[in-house]
Amino acid sequence: MAFPQNVRLVEVGPRDGLQNEPEPIGTETKLALIDRLGAAGLTHIEAASFVSPKWVPQMADHREVMQGLTRRQGVTYSALTPNLRGLEAALECGVDEVAVFGAASEAFSQKNINCSVAESLERFAPVLERAREANVRVRGYVSCVLGCPYEGEIAPAKVAEVSKALYEMGCYEVSLGDTIGTGTPLKAKRMLEAVAREVPMDKLAAHFHDTYGQALANLYAVLEEGVAVIDSSVAGLGGCPYAKGASGNVASEDVVYLLDGLGIESGIDLEALAATGTWITQTIGRPNRSKVGVALSAK
Amino acid sequence: MAFPQNVRLVEVGPRDGLQNEPEPIGTETKLALIDRLGAAGLTHIEAASFVSPKWVPQMADHREVMQGLTRRQGVTYSALTPNLRGLEAALECGVDEVAVFGAASEAFSQKNINCSVAESLERFAPVLERAREANVRVRGYVSCVLGCPYEGEIAPAKVAEVSKALYEMGCYEVSLGDTIGTGTPLKAKRMLEAVAREVPMDKLAAHFHDTYGQALANLYAVLEEGVAVIDSSVAGLGGCPYAKGASGNVASEDVVYLLDGLGIESGIDLEALAATGTWITQTIGRPNRSKVGVALSAK
């Protein structure tokens, strides 16, 4: 067990955090959010999702967002691209990096993207091939790694199998998503250990949701194992679609506070990040789900 | 590092959780809360505080609460007794156990109870002596073990010194309070290790606040060290008086969910506990600060 010296945060607030918001959020607000996140020191920002506006109306302005960015040196602006059409559009907009989205649960894959896990991987093959041609890196997400809303428990071996497939297809990094936030620390460790036997630890990221309040404990447990990439969302933006009113993504501010306390470098300015969380939640009229954000702004 | 097989929760909701509520809460509501907590499997409930109503008006009905309890077999009903007068009143009401409240921070002690740490310990001596005569156990609290609102960082050696003094004076257990919730896991471990060199681990409890969202991560870290007693508050009742709007006590439901996931026995029925959290927060008009409580009630 050895903590990493540095951790890279992948900020998913502008995409995962906003995508389920029912009221349209202006492109200018999204761009301002992305800019403030970059100014706070985030080096990896998931900015948009190139999916059909029929599925995710909130992300309909993905072209305007991706083309309207004020790019900062050293910052990667990525987008979700579930298929070749989405990828082509993202490439036209000059995306730095794209992501594909698989699942460790057959039932979740069927209900969410209407095909088996194996079929989903087949669909990603041309996306990865085209991205390679365009010299754009692809990140792979695996959802339901610590539980599924339909199947319940998920075997670590299944997570390892899907992660290995994505890695071998060419994903440079695999992000392990506790989509419904039901994981606890020892389960998170066991899952990670199973995956790390197939994919190098430095190619893995932890994407944990805080639905049951366990995200930081789970992150601490996998940091002990050496995970050095963490996905999070400013102000904890993004609810859990499987439990109305419940939390979704772990808050970036709370993760940075944890890392600071552990002496792990992230390069992020916590005060600037917390101010961004206060600003965006006030702007879109949502509660601030970062406890650090609330505590700092109450001071 | 060895996780305990069993953990005892000390439920502080009826006292620490309610004491700062500005609107008076009826004695019947407090009694119903205590009864439901016992029914959910809590075996240790801090029911009241025998302090002057001038200081803590919400606890003015301490006699009525302590005498009105429907006692369950196997449940300890305790009360805070800062001085001999409070202890005598608590003894008259048939209290099972009492608690005294010290600090690891000189500045906090001065501002909070208007005396030095050494003087506070001297004041506890007659309380402990009288409790011993009455055959009533005394629990010792140490506040500010991971930070002070006035002094900032607190040396682990200072926490160990105060803990040792309380233990040697006769406290059967010392509860280590991260009063302002600024702790992080490695600091919590280091503090605990320092204390455990002076007081046996099985005489120590972790009393962590969630102001910065770190409580469960910190608890996981000290469970790894073998701590087997955790203080918590149903629904996370109790704000942080040092940061308006910020969280106070870690939520009992979230702790039980963590323990269940780690395979550690607590004897608590999580659904009954979560229902109690939903009920009390609705009754007193407070947000439910247990993420588990919110997620389960949203299902």
Interface residues (C-beta under 8 A of the other chain):
Chain A: G181 G183 T184 P185 L186 K187 D210 T211 Y212 G213 Q214 L216 A217 L219 Y220 A221 C240 A243 K244 G245 A246 S247 A251 D254 Y257 L258 D260 G261 L262 G263 S290 K291 V292 V294 A295 A298 K299
Chain B: G181 G183 T184 P185 L186 K187 D210 T211 Y212 G213 Q214 L216 A217 L219 Y220 A221 C240 A243 K244 G245 A246 S247 A251 D254 Y257 L258 D260 G261 L262 G263 S290 K291 V292 V294 A295 A298 K299
